[in-house]
Amino acid sequence: MATLPNPLPTLAASGLDLPPGSLVDATLDGPWHEPLLWYADGPAAPRDWTALRAAGRRLGLLPVLVNGGSRGQWPEEWDLCPDITTYPGDHDADEVLAGYWTEYADDEVGEADEAGGADGDGAERSAGSWPGLAPTPEEAGEDPDEAAAGLAGVITADPDSWLGGARMALVPARRSADIPAAIGWSGPMNHENDVARLCAVLRSWEDRYDARVVVLGFDTMIVSVGRPPTTPEEARALAAEHYAFCPDNIDQSPPYDLDVYAEKHVLDQEVWSFWWD
C-alpha cells in the first residue's frame, strides 16, 4: 500500500510526550518488517485524543481508540494482515458497495421483504438493484475533528461502559478513513479480506458525512459523524450503504429490518457502530 514514510520506528526520538505503550508489528503471518501502530499500556483519559491528535499529526500519525473487548484481545492478537491489504484510493466506493449489495441484499433483504409483505403504502418491496450512493446532506454539521474528539471524550470518561478501558493508539495514515488499511485490520475478514475496499467507503463517508474512525476492536468499529442524514429519505438511502458495508448490523441484530435500522441508527445519529461476525 502506498503510504508516507512510517514515523513509528523513530517514535522514541520524535519528542512526542507519550504515556507508556507498545509498538505492534505482530501479524497473522508473523512479525511485520516495521511497526504498524503504537498503543498505550493503560486506559485513555478524556483529553488524550485531542492532545495526541495535535502532537501526532505533524509526524503523520492519527489517533484511534483501541478496545480489547470482553476477551481482552488487544492489537497483538488482532490477526492483522497488512500483506493482503491494498490502497484505499485504488477502489471506488460506489462499485465496492454495489458488489456487496448484489452479493448480500438480493437474498437477505429480499427474503425479509417477502416475509414482511408490503410497505406502508401497500406496494411490494424488493431488494432490487443497487440504488447508488446516498446524496450528501445539505446542512452543514459539527466540525468533524471536534465531533471525533467529543465522542472519544465521552467514551473515555465512562470506565464502566462496554468500551471502558479503551486505549489510545497512533497509526501512520494520511486520513482517518485509511486507519484500518494502514494496520491491515482484519475485523471484517468474514465479509471482506481486503479492508482497503471498506476504507474506500469510509473515505466517501468522510467526504459526504464528515465521518471519522474513532474506535477499533477485534471485529468492531465505531465512527463519529459530523453531518448525519436529517431526513427519513436520506437515512433510508444511507442505510442501504450500511447494509452493504456491514450486513451483520441488520442480519444479526433485531428487528432485522432495514427501514427500522435507518430510523433508529442512521437518522440524525452522530455515532455509527459496526460489527462483523
WODAUR-V762701 format. One record per pair of residues at least 12 apart in sequence whose ideal C-beta (glycine too) atoms are under 6 Angstrom apart, sorted by the first residue. I is the first residue (numbers start at 0). GAP is how many residues later the second one is. If there is no record, write none. Layout:
BEGIN
i:I gap:GAP
i:I gap:GAP
END
This chain:
BEGIN
i:0 gap:84
i:0 gap:86
i:1 gap:85
i:3 gap:56
i:5 gap:28
i:5 gap:166
i:6 gap:52
i:6 gap:53
i:7 gap:15
i:7 gap:27
i:8 gap:25
i:10 gap:27
i:13 gap:45
i:15 gap:39
i:18 gap:21
i:19 gap:21
i:20 gap:17
i:20 gap:18
i:20 gap:19
i:20 gap:20
i:22 gap:12
i:22 gap:15
i:23 gap:12
i:23 gap:13
i:23 gap:51
i:23 gap:52
i:25 gap:50
i:26 gap:53
i:27 gap:51
i:27 gap:53
i:31 gap:50
i:35 gap:147
i:36 gap:132
i:36 gap:134
i:36 gap:146
i:37 gap:132
i:38 gap:27
i:38 gap:36
i:38 gap:128
i:38 gap:130
i:39 gap:127
i:39 gap:128
i:42 gap:122
i:43 gap:112
i:43 gap:122
i:43 gap:123
i:43 gap:124
i:45 gap:107
i:45 gap:110
i:45 gap:111
i:47 gap:120
i:48 gap:14
i:48 gap:100
i:48 gap:103
i:49 gap:99
i:51 gap:116
i:55 gap:114
i:59 gap:112
i:60 gap:109
i:60 gap:111
i:61 gap:109
i:61 gap:111
i:61 gap:114
i:63 gap:105
i:63 gap:107
i:63 gap:115
i:63 gap:149
i:63 gap:152
i:64 gap:87
i:64 gap:101
i:64 gap:150
i:65 gap:101
i:65 gap:103
i:65 gap:150
i:66 gap:96
i:66 gap:99
i:66 gap:148
i:66 gap:150
i:68 gap:148
i:68 gap:149
i:72 gap:145
i:77 gap:140
i:78 gap:107
i:79 gap:103
i:79 gap:104
i:80 gap:103
i:80 gap:105
i:81 gap:102
i:84 gap:96
i:84 gap:99
i:84 gap:110
i:84 gap:111
i:85 gap:108
i:85 gap:110
i:86 gap:109
i:87 gap:90
i:87 gap:93
i:87 gap:108
i:87 gap:111
i:87 gap:112
i:87 gap:115
i:90 gap:106
i:90 gap:109
i:92 gap:107
i:92 gap:108
i:92 gap:111
i:93 gap:39
i:95 gap:101
i:95 gap:104
i:95 gap:105
i:96 gap:144
i:96 gap:147
i:97 gap:32
i:99 gap:144
i:100 gap:29
i:100 gap:143
i:103 gap:143
i:104 gap:22
i:105 gap:21
i:107 gap:143
i:108 gap:18
i:109 gap:16
i:109 gap:17
i:112 gap:12
i:112 gap:13
i:130 gap:109
i:133 gap:103
i:133 gap:104
i:135 gap:72
i:136 gap:90
i:136 gap:92
i:136 gap:93
i:138 gap:91
i:140 gap:69
i:140 gap:85
i:140 gap:86
i:141 gap:84
i:143 gap:66
i:143 gap:68
i:143 gap:82
i:146 gap:77
i:146 gap:79
i:147 gap:64
i:147 gap:66
i:147 gap:76
i:150 gap:63
i:150 gap:73
i:151 gap:62
i:170 gap:12
i:175 gap:36
i:175 gap:37
i:176 gap:22
i:176 gap:25
i:176 gap:26
i:176 gap:29
i:177 gap:21
i:178 gap:34
i:179 gap:15
i:179 gap:19
i:180 gap:14
i:180 gap:15
i:180 gap:18
i:186 gap:32
i:186 gap:89
i:187 gap:88
i:190 gap:85
i:200 gap:44
i:208 gap:16
i:208 gap:18
i:209 gap:16
i:209 gap:17
i:210 gap:12
i:210 gap:14
i:211 gap:12
i:218 gap:57
i:219 gap:55
i:220 gap:53
i:221 gap:51
i:222 gap:49
i:224 gap:45
i:227 gap:40
i:227 gap:41
i:227 gap:42
i:228 gap:37
i:228 gap:38
i:234 gap:27
i:234 gap:31
i:234 gap:32
i:235 gap:26
i:237 gap:28
i:238 gap:19
i:238 gap:22
i:238 gap:23
i:238 gap:27
i:242 gap:15
i:245 gap:28
i:247 gap:27
i:247 gap:28
i:247 gap:29
END
